Amino acid sequence: MPQASKAAVTSFYETLAAEFGPDIGITIVTPGVVESEMTQGDFVSKVYLKELNRETTDECSSVYLSVLA
């Protein structure tokens, strides 16, 4: 399901960029799995998490900020 929601977000912002034209820039950021309370509990399969590279919230936020700078 995460891939479907990322595809929906990407599609929405690509459509928005096409509507605005080249005068307004849009940056699309879709991070991978971020370590949080949600990934520590039983919400996400442990087998699924072992296959993924996870970022801490600090790592994820620093990437966001570097894109905006």
N, C-alpha and C positions, 0 to 999 in steps of 0.2 A: 503493500500500500504506500510506503513512503515514496516510491518512484512515481506513482500516479499523481500524488500531490505535488511533487517537484515539477512534473511535466505540465500540470495545470498552471502552476505559478509562472513557469517559463513562458508558456503560451500566452497567458494573460498580459505579461509585461512586453513580450514581443509585439503583440497586437497594439498595446498602448504606445510603444515606440513608433510603430508604423503610423498611427493616428497623429501623433505629435510632430513627426517628421524630424529632420536632422537638427532643428534648432534647440531641442531639449534632449539631453543625454539621459539614458536610463541604464543603470547597472543592475544586473540580475545576479544575486548571490544565493546559492542553494547549498548550504553546508551539508556534510555527511553526518554521521552520528556524533553527537556531542554528549560527553559524560554528564549526567544529571541524575536527579532523584529517580527519574523515570527509567533510566537505563540500569540503575542499581537494583531495582526491585524485580518483581515477577512480570512486569508489563511487557518486556521484550525477551524473546527466547535467548537463553545463554549461548546456545549453539550459533545462532545468528550473530550475536555480538562478537564471538571469537573470530569470525571470518572478516570482520570489519576493522578498519583503523578508526580509532576513536580519538577525538580531540577533547581537551578540557575546555571548560567555558572561557577560561582566560585566553587560551590559544585561539579559539573561535572569535572572541571579541576583538583580539588584536588584528586578526585578518580583516574583519569588517572595518575597523578604524583605518587600517592602512589603505584600503580601497577608497575610503571617503576622503583621505588626505590629499 
